[in-house]
Amino acid sequence: MTDGREGELPPGQRLSDLRVKHYGRVPAGEPETWTTVFGVDRGLDDGSADELGRLTAGELATWPQTEVVADLHCASGWTARDLTWQGVPTAAVLQRFPPPAGTVGVMAYAQYGYSANVRLADLLQPTTLLATGLNGKPLPREHGFPLRLVVPHLYAHKSPKWFRGWEYLVRPRRGFWEQRGYHLVGDPWAEERYSYME
């Protein structure tokens, strides 16, 4: 499966090797103990109780896997071409832990308090994965091992390394980079880099 735009670069992007960019040290978690949590937004107005689903990265690795060949685009202007990601489609996680009525997206959380707002429609794309592998090998630690959310059709700050789970949202909320001036959606083909463009 590919992301459907072979041979093209979004406007303003230049080719690069896959870069290592993150804050903080690389965590030492292992799949058997790396827990992810999928939850309900506490701001729901329908009176439903909060519900949390928990999986370890090791459990996710036993689910049916898929492979996606896609580019990774950074809002700073570089693109790494033809990366092969292996993992579990996020649509399968949504099926296991269905979002409540009125959900517009999620706040995706990662190690060290990182967060990213991702629309529900983006999680339902067939190329969006909870990745456990990269280019035929286990995901390298510096690129998110044991688990990375990969949303290849958006800028890379929507693809957090060391993924820890998501919270269902009934209204958009800004994550780490969105609070620092980056676009809430982050579509590289529309060059949605910064919040002033919203």
N, C-alpha and C positions, 0 to 999 in steps of 0.2 A: 504494500500500500504506500502511495506517495502523497505529498501534500498538494499535488495538482498544478504546480507552477514551475515545471522543470525548465531550467535554462534561463530563468528570469531573476533579476534582483529587484527588490522594492526600491522606490526612489530614495536617493541619498545614501544608499548602502554601498560598501566596498568589500571585496572578498578578503577573507582572513582565515587563518587556522582557528580551530576552536580554542578560545581563551579561557583561562581560569580567573574568574572574578567573583569575589565574595568578601563579606566582612567576617572577622573572627577566625578562629582556628577550625580545622577540619574535624568534625566530631568522630568518635570512635565506635558508634553504635553498630550492632550486628542485627541481621534480619530477624532472628528468633526473638529478640527483645525489643526491637524498634516498633513501638506501638503507634498506630495512627487512629485518629478519632474523627468520626463523621457525625456532625450534630445539627441540632435545630436552633435557629436564631432565637434568643431569649425575648426578642421584641415582637413575637407573633401576637396578633390581636384576636385569634380565634379560640383562645382558651385552652389550646392543646398543651400537654405537658412536654417539657424538653425531653428529647430522646437522643441517646448517643449510641453509635455503633463503633465497636473497636475491632481492629485487625492488626496483626503484626505484619511486618514486611515479609517475613517467612511464610505466613499464611497466604498473602497475596501472590507469592511466587508459585503457589500450587494451582492458582486459577488459570484458565486458558489464556495464553499469551498471544500477542500479535506483534508484528514488526512494521515499523513506519520509517520510510526514508524521507527525510525532510531537512530543510535548512534551519539554522538557528540565527535569528536576527536580533542584534543588540541595538537599543535606542541610541547608543553613542555612535552608531554608524557602521559597525562591522557585521558581516554575515559569514558564517561557516557553512559550507555547502555539503549536501548529500550525507548527512549523518544518519546512521541506522540505529533507531531506538527500538528496544524490545521492552514489552511490559503489558500491563493490564489496561484495556480501554477504560477511561473514566466513566463511559456510559454504563459499563457493567457494575461499577461501584454505585452509580445512581440507581440502578435497578435493585441492587441489594439493600441500599439505604435510601428509599425514595424521598425526594424533597417534598415538603408540605405544600399545599396549595398557596399560591401567591409568591413562591420563591422566584427571585430574579437572578440570583447568582450565589456565589460563595465567597467567604473570606478564606483563602488558602493559607495555612500556617506552616512554618518551617522552623528548624532549630534556631535558637538565639532570638526568638521573638519576631522573626521576619514574617511578613504577611503580604498577600497580593489579592486584589479584587479580581475575580474571574466570573464572567457572565455564565448563566446556565447553558445558553446556546453554544458557548465555546467548549464547555465540558462535554456536550453531546456530539461534537465533531468526531468522526471516526479516527482522526489523526491524533487526538488528545489522549495521552497515556499517563499512567503511573509507571514510570520507567524503572526497570531493574537492570537493564543492560544497554550497552552502547557499542556499536560496531562489532557485534559478535562476541563481546566479552562482558563480564559483570561490570556494572556501572562503576567507574573509578571513584574513589572517595572524594577527590577534588571536584568531581562533577555531580556529586549528590548521593553517592552510595550511603545507605542501602536503597533509597527511594527518592525519586524526583518526579514532580509533576511537570510534564512536558506539553506545552500548548504551542506547537510550532508555527501556527498561523498568526501568532501575536508576538510582540517584542519579548525578549528573553526574561525581563523582570516579572513576567507572568508565569514563568516556569521555575518555581523555587526549588533549589537543592535541599536535600535533607528534609523532605516533606513530612509533616506530622499530622496532617488532617485538614478538614475544612468545616466551616460553620455555614449553614444555610442562611441566606439573607433575604428579607422581604423588601429591602431597599438598599441601594448601593452604599458602600462604605469604603473609604480610601485605605489602602494598605501602605506598606513601608515607603515604596517609591512614589506612589500616588500622593502621599502626604508631603512629599518633597518636590512636587511640581511636575510629575510625570502624568501622562494622559490616563484617564480612568479605563479606557478600552484598550488602547495600544495596538491598533492595527497598522503594521508596517506598510501595507500596500496603500493606505490612505495617509501615511506619514504622520500618524497620531502620536507624536513624541511627548508633547508637553500639555499641561492642563489648560493653558491659555487658548489651546486650539479646540477645546470642548464647546 
